[in-house]
């Protein structure tokens, strides 16, 4: 682990002490990086997502597609409508949004469906699964006017009960990951230990040590992907991540879904690109005040930690759990197929005459950002399904259609 940029260490001292106590309580004086990441992000009192301010939006550390305007939600709304139509317009259709941020996407989507597709809106139930009490409070305030919405944890959603679509946008990248390094052709897991002398340069209280893997599922993960890290193409010191939590998440969604779709939008790669020998330092990034670096041991509890998503793992685990792969594409292509290009064309010719200049420029920037291949447009979009009839499986979703 090396730091690309220098920062004053803005760590939460209470959280650092708690992590040190957790480390000291273990027989070997260390915890996995996944446990460390879980604590710094999700500790119920001091974790990043449970702090005293929302981490998302212009005042937070990052902005998602949802915060650039209503177009993102409205265009995706067209896909949800088609999903409802494909499975026969059931009299009860549920959208489950997992990790809804400030609720911005849900507000825009529900407003759009209520206005343009009242038949779907009448039969729609919107469920939000949110583990952060701070974000849930923001969501409830922003969505107070809607009566067809509720908040649930996973235990409150019965198995095989959801007819509709599970949806997430930039969720899986924030799941805690195990880190590993290849040494002499063997996988060695990276652990976090307390630095008794404390790093004078960064002020960090933590150091890394490597040893045998903590969980046999890590080796099974690479068997699932048919990736051989002992191959000579992986140089000594090759480093990356394993997201076991994502596999558990897919299993949970598959259990809850009776009939319909899972739509996952996030930044990431297929396995052959994720574990390309040239990608030798992994994908873990830290976000602090809209800047990024790669030192997870500073700004503890006050910065976001993310790792790219391995979409092949989601596909293979989904198949093992009964989910069919419907398609995988880039966000730019997905949104353009759903009509975002038409919105851009319309904005260029018509809206400029009726919108004030600031609003016009802001909306145009939002649309371009959503399809920028070097940014949000390069995100992956994975669609999986369960319980569809053969004729329904034969229907190609509009968002996955390749333009002529």
C-alpha positions as CSV (number, residue, x, y, z in Angstrom):
1,X,0.0,0.0,0.0
2,X,1.4,3.4,-1.0
3,X,-0.2,6.8,-0.8
4,X,-0.5,8.9,-4.0
5,X,-1.2,12.1,-2.1
6,X,-0.4,13.5,1.3
7,X,-3.2,14.6,3.7
8,X,-3.4,15.7,7.3
9,X,-4.7,12.7,9.1
10,X,-8.3,13.4,10.1
11,X,-9.0,10.1,11.8
12,X,-11.8,9.6,14.3
13,X,-9.8,8.9,17.5
14,X,-12.6,6.9,19.1
15,X,-12.9,4.6,16.1
16,X,-9.1,4.2,16.0
17,X,-9.1,3.2,19.6
18,X,-12.0,0.8,19.1
19,X,-10.2,-0.9,16.2
20,X,-7.0,-1.2,18.2
21,X,-9.0,-2.9,21.0
22,X,-10.5,-5.3,18.5
23,X,-7.1,-6.1,17.2
24,X,-5.7,-6.6,20.7
25,X,-8.5,-9.0,21.6
26,X,-7.6,-11.4,18.7
27,X,-5.2,-14.3,19.4
28,X,-2.8,-13.2,16.7
29,X,-3.1,-9.5,17.2
30,X,-4.6,-8.7,13.8
31,X,-7.9,-8.6,11.9
32,X,-8.6,-9.1,8.2
33,X,-8.7,-6.1,5.9
34,X,-12.4,-6.9,5.3
35,X,-13.1,-6.6,9.1
36,X,-11.2,-3.4,9.2
37,X,-13.1,-2.0,6.2
38,X,-16.4,-3.0,7.8
39,X,-15.5,-1.1,10.9
40,X,-14.4,2.1,9.3
41,X,-17.4,2.2,7.0
42,X,-20.2,0.7,9.0
43,X,-19.5,0.9,12.7
44,X,-22.9,1.9,14.1
45,X,-21.6,4.9,16.0
46,X,-18.3,6.0,14.3
47,X,-18.4,4.4,10.8
48,X,-18.2,6.6,7.8
49,X,-21.8,5.9,6.7
50,X,-23.1,6.4,10.2
51,X,-21.4,9.7,10.9
52,X,-22.9,13.1,11.7
53,X,-23.4,14.2,8.1
54,X,-24.5,12.5,4.9
55,X,-21.5,11.2,2.9
56,X,-23.2,11.6,-0.5
57,X,-23.8,14.7,-2.6
58,X,-22.1,18.1,-3.0
59,X,-21.5,18.4,0.7
60,X,-20.2,14.8,1.0
61,X,-17.2,13.0,-0.5
62,X,-18.7,11.7,-3.7
63,X,-21.7,12.2,-6.1
64,X,-23.5,9.4,-7.9
65,X,-25.4,9.6,-11.1
66,X,-28.6,10.2,-9.2
67,X,-27.5,13.6,-8.0
68,X,-27.0,15.1,-11.4
69,X,-30.7,15.5,-12.1
70,X,-33.9,13.7,-12.8
71,X,-32.9,12.3,-16.2
72,X,-31.0,9.3,-14.9
73,X,-34.0,8.1,-12.8
74,X,-36.5,8.9,-15.6
75,X,-34.6,7.0,-18.2
76,X,-34.2,4.0,-15.9
77,X,-37.9,4.3,-15.2
78,X,-38.5,3.3,-18.9
79,X,-36.7,0.1,-18.2
80,X,-38.7,-0.7,-15.0
81,X,-41.9,-0.1,-17.0
82,X,-40.8,-2.5,-19.7
83,X,-39.8,-5.1,-17.0
84,X,-43.4,-4.8,-15.6
85,X,-44.8,-5.2,-19.1
86,X,-42.7,-8.3,-19.9
87,X,-43.8,-10.2,-16.9
88,X,-47.5,-9.6,-17.7
89,X,-48.2,-6.3,-15.8
90,X,-48.8,-8.0,-12.4
91,X,-51.3,-6.3,-10.0
92,X,-48.5,-6.0,-7.5
93,X,-45.0,-4.9,-8.7
94,X,-42.2,-4.1,-6.3
95,X,-39.0,-2.2,-6.8
96,X,-36.4,-2.8,-4.1
97,X,-33.6,-0.2,-4.1
98,X,-30.6,-1.3,-2.1
99,X,-28.5,1.5,-0.7
100,X,-30.6,4.5,-1.8
101,X,-28.3,7.3,-0.8
102,X,-30.3,10.4,0.1
103,X,-33.4,9.1,-1.7
104,X,-32.8,11.3,-4.7
105,X,-33.2,8.6,-7.3
106,X,-36.4,7.3,-5.7
107,X,-37.9,10.8,-5.6
108,X,-37.3,11.4,-9.3
109,X,-38.4,7.9,-10.3
110,X,-41.6,7.9,-8.3
111,X,-42.5,11.4,-9.6
112,X,-41.9,10.3,-13.2
113,X,-43.9,7.1,-12.9
114,X,-46.8,8.9,-11.1
115,X,-46.9,11.4,-13.9
116,X,-46.3,9.3,-17.0
117,X,-47.2,5.7,-16.1
118,X,-50.1,6.0,-13.5
119,X,-51.1,2.4,-14.2
120,X,-47.8,1.1,-12.9
121,X,-47.6,3.6,-10.1
122,X,-51.0,2.4,-8.8
123,X,-49.7,-1.2,-8.3
124,X,-46.2,-0.2,-7.3
125,X,-44.6,-0.8,-3.9
126,X,-41.2,0.7,-3.4
127,X,-38.9,-0.8,-0.8
128,X,-35.6,0.7,0.4
129,X,-33.0,-1.5,2.1
130,X,-30.7,0.9,3.9
131,X,-28.3,0.0,6.8
132,X,-27.3,3.5,7.6
133,X,-29.7,5.3,10.1
134,X,-28.3,8.7,9.0
135,X,-29.1,8.0,5.3
136,X,-32.4,6.4,6.1
137,X,-33.5,9.5,8.0
138,X,-32.6,11.7,5.0
139,X,-34.5,9.3,2.7
140,X,-37.6,9.4,4.8
141,X,-37.7,13.1,4.9
142,X,-37.2,13.5,1.2
143,X,-39.8,10.8,0.3
144,X,-42.4,11.7,2.9
145,X,-45.1,12.6,0.4
146,X,-45.1,9.1,-1.1
147,X,-47.4,6.5,0.5
148,X,-46.3,3.4,-1.5
149,X,-42.8,3.3,0.0
150,X,-41.4,1.5,3.0
151,X,-38.0,0.7,4.6
152,X,-37.1,-2.9,5.4
153,X,-34.1,-4.8,6.5
154,X,-33.4,-8.1,4.8
155,X,-35.1,-10.1,7.6
156,X,-38.4,-8.3,6.9
157,X,-38.5,-9.4,3.3
158,X,-39.8,-12.9,3.0
159,X,-38.0,-15.4,0.8
160,X,-39.5,-15.9,-2.6
161,X,-41.8,-12.9,-2.1
162,X,-40.7,-10.2,-4.5
163,X,-42.3,-9.9,-8.0
164,X,-40.5,-7.0,-9.6
165,X,-36.9,-5.7,-9.7
166,X,-34.1,-5.4,-7.2
167,X,-32.0,-2.3,-8.1
168,X,-28.7,-0.9,-6.9
169,X,-26.5,2.0,-8.1
170,X,-22.9,2.1,-6.7
171,X,-23.6,-0.2,-3.8
172,X,-21.5,-3.3,-4.3
173,X,-18.3,-1.3,-4.6
174,X,-18.7,-0.3,-0.9
175,X,-18.9,-3.9,0.4
176,X,-15.9,-4.8,2.6
177,X,-13.2,-6.7,0.7
178,X,-10.4,-9.1,1.6
179,X,-7.1,-8.1,0.3
180,X,-4.3,-10.4,-0.7
181,X,-0.8,-10.4,-2.2
182,X,0.9,-13.1,-4.2
183,X,4.2,-14.2,-2.8
184,X,6.2,-17.0,-4.3
185,X,3.2,-18.2,-6.3
186,X,1.0,-18.4,-3.2
187,X,-2.0,-16.2,-2.1
188,X,-1.1,-14.5,1.2
189,X,-3.9,-12.5,2.8
190,X,-3.3,-9.0,4.0
191,X,-4.2,-8.3,7.7
192,X,-4.3,-5.1,9.7
193,X,-2.3,-4.9,13.0
194,X,-1.7,-2.0,15.4
195,X,1.5,0.0,14.9
196,X,2.8,0.4,18.4
197,X,5.2,3.1,17.3
198,X,2.6,4.8,15.1
199,X,3.7,6.0,11.6
200,X,5.2,9.4,12.1
201,X,4.7,10.5,8.5
202,X,1.0,9.8,8.2
203,X,0.0,9.5,11.9
204,X,-1.6,6.1,11.2
205,X,-2.0,3.7,14.0
206,X,-2.1,0.7,11.7
207,X,0.2,-1.5,9.7
208,X,-0.2,-4.4,7.3
209,X,1.0,-8.0,7.7
210,X,0.5,-10.9,5.4
211,X,-0.1,-14.5,6.2
212,X,-2.2,-17.6,5.2
213,X,-5.7,-16.8,4.0
214,X,-8.3,-16.6,6.8
215,X,-11.2,-18.2,4.9
216,X,-11.2,-21.2,2.5
217,X,-13.9,-19.3,0.5
218,X,-11.1,-17.0,-0.9
219,X,-9.5,-20.0,-2.7
220,X,-12.9,-21.2,-3.7
221,X,-13.6,-17.8,-5.2
222,X,-10.8,-18.1,-7.7
223,X,-11.8,-21.7,-8.5
224,X,-15.3,-20.2,-9.3
225,X,-13.6,-17.7,-11.7
226,X,-11.1,-20.2,-13.1
227,X,-8.3,-17.8,-12.2
228,X,-4.9,-19.4,-11.3
229,X,-2.9,-16.9,-9.3
230,X,0.0,-19.4,-9.0
231,X,0.7,-18.9,-12.7
232,X,4.0,-17.3,-13.6
233,X,2.2,-14.4,-15.2
234,X,1.4,-13.1,-11.7
235,X,4.6,-11.4,-10.5
236,X,5.7,-11.6,-6.9
237,X,3.9,-8.8,-5.0
238,X,0.8,-8.8,-7.2
239,X,-2.0,-7.4,-5.1
240,X,-5.8,-7.3,-5.4
241,X,-9.1,-7.9,-3.6
242,X,-11.8,-10.5,-3.1
243,X,-15.4,-9.4,-2.4
244,X,-16.9,-12.4,-0.5
245,X,-19.7,-10.1,0.8
246,X,-20.9,-9.6,-2.8
247,X,-21.5,-13.3,-3.1
248,X,-23.5,-13.4,0.0
249,X,-25.5,-10.4,-1.2
250,X,-26.3,-12.1,-4.5
251,X,-27.5,-15.2,-2.6
252,X,-29.8,-13.1,-0.4
253,X,-31.3,-11.3,-3.4
254,X,-31.9,-14.6,-5.2
255,X,-33.6,-16.0,-2.2
256,X,-36.0,-13.0,-1.9
257,X,-36.8,-12.7,-5.6
258,X,-39.7,-14.8,-6.8
259,X,-40.1,-13.5,-10.3
260,X,-38.4,-10.6,-12.1
261,X,-35.0,-8.9,-12.3
262,X,-31.9,-7.8,-10.6
263,X,-30.3,-4.6,-12.0
264,X,-26.8,-3.8,-10.8
265,X,-25.0,-0.6,-11.8
266,X,-21.5,0.0,-10.6
267,X,-17.9,0.5,-11.7
268,X,-15.9,-2.6,-12.2
269,X,-14.7,-5.2,-14.7
270,X,-15.2,-8.8,-15.8
271,X,-12.8,-11.2,-14.0
272,X,-10.2,-11.4,-16.8
273,X,-9.7,-7.6,-16.7
274,X,-10.1,-7.3,-12.9
275,X,-7.3,-9.9,-12.3
276,X,-5.2,-8.9,-15.3
277,X,-1.5,-9.4,-14.3
278,X,-0.8,-5.8,-15.3
279,X,-3.4,-4.5,-12.8
280,X,-0.9,-5.3,-10.1
281,X,-2.0,-3.0,-7.3
282,X,-5.7,-3.8,-7.0
283,X,-8.6,-1.4,-7.3
284,X,-9.1,-0.1,-3.7
285,X,-9.5,3.7,-3.5
286,X,-10.2,6.1,-0.7
287,X,-12.4,9.3,-1.2
288,X,-11.9,12.2,1.1
289,X,-13.6,15.6,0.4
290,X,-14.0,14.9,-3.3
291,X,-10.4,13.8,-3.7
292,X,-9.1,10.3,-4.0
293,X,-5.9,8.5,-2.8
294,X,-5.1,4.9,-1.8
295,X,-4.2,5.0,1.9
296,X,-7.0,3.4,3.9
297,X,-5.3,3.9,7.2
298,X,-5.7,7.7,7.5
299,X,-8.9,9.7,7.9
300,X,-10.3,6.6,9.6
301,X,-14.1,6.8,9.8
302,X,-14.1,10.1,7.8
303,X,-13.3,8.8,4.3
304,X,-15.0,6.4,1.9
305,X,-13.3,3.2,0.9
306,X,-14.3,1.4,-2.3
307,X,-13.1,-1.4,-4.6
308,X,-14.2,-2.1,-8.1
309,X,-16.9,-4.8,-8.7
310,X,-16.0,-8.1,-10.3
311,X,-19.1,-8.6,-12.5
312,X,-18.1,-12.2,-13.5
313,X,-18.3,-13.2,-9.9
314,X,-21.8,-11.7,-9.6
315,X,-22.8,-13.6,-12.8
316,X,-21.4,-17.0,-11.7
317,X,-22.7,-16.7,-8.1
318,X,-26.0,-15.7,-9.5
319,X,-26.2,-18.7,-11.8
320,X,-25.3,-20.9,-8.8
321,X,-28.2,-19.3,-6.8
322,X,-30.8,-19.6,-9.6
323,X,-30.4,-16.3,-11.4
324,X,-30.1,-16.2,-15.2
325,X,-27.8,-13.6,-16.9
326,X,-29.9,-11.4,-19.1
327,X,-27.1,-9.1,-20.3
328,X,-24.1,-7.0,-19.4
329,X,-23.3,-3.6,-20.9
330,X,-21.9,-0.2,-20.2
331,X,-24.0,2.5,-18.6
332,X,-23.6,4.9,-21.6
333,X,-24.9,2.3,-24.0
334,X,-27.7,1.3,-21.6
335,X,-28.9,4.8,-21.1
336,X,-28.6,5.7,-24.8
337,X,-30.7,2.7,-25.7
338,X,-33.4,3.8,-23.2
339,X,-33.7,7.3,-24.8
340,X,-31.0,9.5,-23.2
341,X,-29.7,10.4,-26.6
342,X,-33.2,11.7,-27.6
343,X,-33.2,13.8,-24.4
344,X,-29.8,15.3,-25.4
345,X,-31.1,16.1,-28.9
346,X,-34.2,17.6,-27.5
347,X,-32.3,19.7,-25.0
348,X,-30.0,21.1,-27.7
349,X,-32.8,22.2,-29.9
350,X,-35.9,23.0,-27.8
351,X,-35.1,23.4,-24.1
352,X,-32.4,26.1,-24.6
353,X,-35.2,28.4,-25.6
354,X,-37.3,27.9,-22.5
355,X,-34.8,27.2,-19.8
356,X,-32.6,29.8,-18.1
357,X,-29.0,29.5,-19.1
358,X,-27.8,28.1,-15.8
359,X,-30.4,25.4,-15.8
360,X,-29.8,24.5,-19.4
361,X,-26.1,24.2,-18.9
362,X,-26.5,22.2,-15.7
363,X,-28.8,19.7,-17.3
364,X,-26.7,19.3,-20.4
365,X,-23.6,18.7,-18.2
366,X,-25.6,16.0,-16.2
367,X,-26.6,14.2,-19.4
368,X,-23.0,14.2,-20.8
369,X,-21.6,13.0,-17.5
370,X,-24.0,10.0,-17.4
371,X,-22.6,8.8,-20.8
372,X,-18.9,9.9,-20.5
373,X,-17.0,6.6,-21.2
374,X,-14.2,7.8,-19.0
375,X,-16.5,8.4,-16.1
376,X,-20.0,7.3,-15.2
377,X,-20.7,6.1,-18.7
378,X,-18.0,3.5,-18.3
379,X,-19.8,1.9,-15.4
380,X,-21.0,-1.7,-15.8
381,X,-24.7,-2.6,-16.0
382,X,-25.6,-6.2,-15.2
383,X,-29.1,-7.5,-15.5
384,X,-30.1,-10.9,-14.1
385,X,-33.5,-12.6,-13.8
386,X,-35.4,-15.3,-12.0
387,X,-38.7,-17.1,-12.6
388,X,-39.3,-15.9,-16.1
389,X,-41.2,-18.0,-18.6
390,X,-39.4,-19.1,-21.8
391,X,-41.2,-16.5,-23.9
392,X,-40.4,-13.8,-21.4
393,X,-36.7,-14.8,-21.4
394,X,-36.8,-14.3,-25.2
395,X,-37.7,-10.6,-24.8
396,X,-34.6,-8.4,-25.1
397,X,-34.7,-5.5,-22.7
398,X,-34.6,-2.2,-24.4
399,X,-31.6,-1.0,-22.4
400,X,-29.6,-4.0,-23.7
401,X,-30.4,-3.5,-27.4
402,X,-27.5,-2.7,-29.6
403,X,-28.1,0.4,-31.8
404,X,-28.3,-0.2,-35.5
